[in-house]
Amino acid sequence: MNPDLEGNPKWWGGRIPDNLVLNEFHPKQLINWKRKRLEPLLSKLLFPVCWSLLLLAIGTLFSLLSYKTNFPQLFGLIILILGPFSLGFSILYISNKHEKSKPIHVLLNLFGRSRILWFTIIMFILITSIIQKPNNFIFWNLAILPSMILWIEWLAFGSYYFSSPSAIWIMKYNSKMDLPMNELKTNGWDWQSDSLKPKNESFAIKTSEGNFLELSSINLGEENILVLSWWQKGGIRSDPFVAKKMKALAIPGLTNKLGYSISDFDLKMLDGIGFLDKYYVNH
């Protein structure tokens, strides 16, 4: 296999894990496509989780004890909310480690579900503290609970979406021919491009429960390549063609309780892909 497609062994500590290789599969619909592994992101989340938790703990301590000390209450509040905020920013930053990432998609989903509520409460408390400077020490403790909940929510978000193997699927093709827009649309694809010869852009997507399969084209020198990507609801790519037991391995107890669920990829999502086989070039 091409080393450029296998991925850098350093990503896994020097050697590509056997359990990853053994639990990957190659669907027959992608006979002319090749898997290109992407860098695992979960390990990059470990350090931000540790120092954001430390900020959260220090901020909580200062908020609870500020009435007994001369420590500025506002400063303690800022340290407190930096805990979840730094973790959320780290998730957004780490997601950008992959080329052609979708940071806006990640950002919107970071504030999905109840997370926007806890963020709004925290910001309201912060703005009120700056404008009114309350003397009641109980007020300065109001941000503790929403900050903890938001930190836990973003911990689950990052651990869930970063812990599944990530890859794209690529195929060299003849870019001089018009791509089969009508055939793809007939099979459930939503055509995105203004051209039948798209270059360096996404040209078709197919959605499923907030996730979506994307077809795009890129030009690498004289090579023209089609790229198939499976984007999870959170805006992070994953490889859909791995065993279910390899997905979302980090903190499953927490992610399951917060409603994150793992499902098998529906191979019917690949309907229409076969029309691209006639564009395949092997050189």
N, C-alpha and C positions, 0 to 999 in steps of 0.2 A: 504493500500500500504506500501511496505517496506520503512522505513525512509531513508535507505541508497540510495534508488532509487529516492525518492522525492527531495532530496537536503536539505541543511542546511537552515532553515528559516532565519538565521542571514544574509544570502546572500541578502535577500530582505528587511532587516530591522526588522526582527522578525516574518514575516508571508509570506507564499507563496502567491503571488497575485492571486486573484480570476480570473482576466481576463486572466492570463496565463493558469490556469487549464481549464477554459471554452473554450479556443481557441486551445487546443491541441487535436489531434485526433490519433487514432490507426488504421493504415491500416490493412485490413484483411490478406494481404500477410505476416504480421508479427505477426500472431496469437500466436506463441510460444515465441515471443521476448518481452522484457520489456524495457521501457524507463528509462534511468538513467540520470537525469538532472545534468548539469555541472554548475559550479559557473558563474554567469553573470560577464562580464568583463568591461562593459561600465563605471560603477562607478569608476573603478580604473584609468580610463583615465582622469577624471576631474582635479585632481591635476597637472599632467604633462602638460595638456593643459594650465592651468593658469600660471604656472611658466615659461613655454617655451614662452608663449606670452609676459610675463614680460621681459624676456631676449631679445626677438625680439624688443620690444619697446625701452628698454634701449640702445641696440646696434644701433638702428636706430637713436636715439637722439644723441648719441655720434658721430656717423658717420657724421651726418649733421652739428654738431657744433664743430667738432674737429679743424677746422681751426681757430676758435675763442678762443680756450682754449689750455691748455698745456697737455690735456689728450692724451696719446699715441694712434695714429691712428690705429696701428695694434691691440692693446688691444680692442679698440672699435669694430673692424671688427670681432674679435674672439667672443666677446659677442653677436654680431649680428647673426653670423651663428650658435652659440650654441642654438639659439631659435628653428629653425627647426630640427637641428641634435638631440637635447635632446628629442624632441617629437618623432622622428623616432625611437630612441633607446628605449624610453618608450613603444612604440607600440610593438616592438620586445620582450621586457622584459615581458610585460603583457600577450602576447600571450603564453608565456611559463608557465603561471599559471595553465594551464590544463595539466594533465598527457598525455604522448605520443604525445606531441605537435610537430609541424613541423617548427622549427625556420628558417631553410634554405629556406623553401618554402615561409615563410613570408618575409624574407629578400629580396629574389629575386623579390617578388611582390611589395615591398616598392619602388623599383627602376624601376618599370614597367611604361609603357606609357611615358609621357613627364617628369616624375620625374627624370629620369637619366640625362636628358638634363640640368635641373636646378641645380642638384647636381654637374655635371661636370663644369658648369659655375662658381659656387661658389668656387669649389676647385681650378680652374684655377686662379681666382682672389686672393685667399688666397696664393697660391704658388708664384704667381708673386709678391705679396706684401712682402713676406718674402725674396725673392731673390733680387729684384730690388729696393725695398723701394721707390716707386714713391713719388715725391714731389707735384704732382698735386692733390689738395684736391678732385677734381671731381672723380678721380679714386677710392677713398675710399668709395664713395657712390654707386659704380656700383653693389655691392653685395646686396643692400637693396631690389630691386625688385625681383630678383630670390629667395632670402631668404624668402620673404613674400609669394611668389607663392608656394614654396616648403612646407612652414608651412601650408598653406591652403590645399594643396594637401594631406598632411599626416593627417591633421585634418579630412578631408572627409574620408580618408581610414580607420582610426581608428574608427570613429563614425559609419560608415556604417557596418563594419565587426563585431564590438563588440556589436551592439545594438540588434541583433537578438537573441532569446532564443537559448541556446546551450544544446545539449544532445547527448548521444550515446545510441544505442540499444544493449542489451545483451541477450544471450541465453546459458544456460548450455548445453553441448553436450558430446557425447561419443567420446573421442579422440583416441580410439583404432581402429576406423574404418577409412578407406581412405575417404577423402572428394571427392565430385563429380566434379572433375576438368573438365571432358569433358562436362558434362551437363551445368556447369556454362559458359564455353567458348562458347558453342552453343548459349547461351542466351546473348552474348555480353560482358561477363566478361573477363578481361585480367588476366590470371593466373600469379602470381608473385613469387611463392615459388618453390623451388627445390624438395619439398616433398609433398606427399599427406596427411601427418600427420603433418602439420606445428605447431610449438610451439613458442608462444611469438613473432609472426611476422605477418606482412601483407601478405596475400596470394592471394587476388584478388581485382581488382579495375574496375570500370566502369566510364568513363568520359562523361561529358556533358558541353560544352561551357566553358571550363576552370575549372569547378567544378568537383569533383569526389566522387563517392561512394566507400567506402573501407570496405572490409571484413578482419578481423584479428583475431588471437587467442591469448588468454592469459591464464596463469595458476596461480590460486590463491590457494595456498596450494594444497588440493586434488581436487579442483574444476577446471574444464576446461571450458572455456567460449569463445564463439564466439562474436565478437564485430562488429557492423555495424555503420560506421561513415560517415557523409556527410560533406565533406571538401569544403568550399567556395573557390573561385578563389584566394582570398587573403591569404589562408593558415590557416584559422580559422574554427573550427568546428561550425556547427549550427544544430538545429533540423529542418529537412525539413517538419515535420508533425505538423506544427502549421499554424493557419490562416495567410493569407498574410498580414493582417493589423497589425500583431505582429512583422513583420520583418522590420529591418532598420528604427527604429522610430526616431533616433537622426539626427537632422539637415537635413531633407529630401529635403529642398529647395536647399541646397548646393550640396548634393550628386547627386541629379537629374541633376543639371546643369553640373556637372562634368562627367556625363555619367554612373553613377551607377544606375542599374535598378533592380527591384524586379520581380521575376517570380515565378509562382507556380511550385512545384516539380512535375516532370513527373513520375507518378506511374509505368510507363513501365520500369523505371530504376530498379525496383525490380524484373523484370523477372529473373527467375532462383533461386531466394531465396527459393522458396518452396521445392527445392531438398534437402535443409538442414534440413527440418522438421523431417526427419526420424532419425536424429542424436540427436534429443532433448531428454534430460533426466530431469525428474521432481523430483529431490531429492537433 
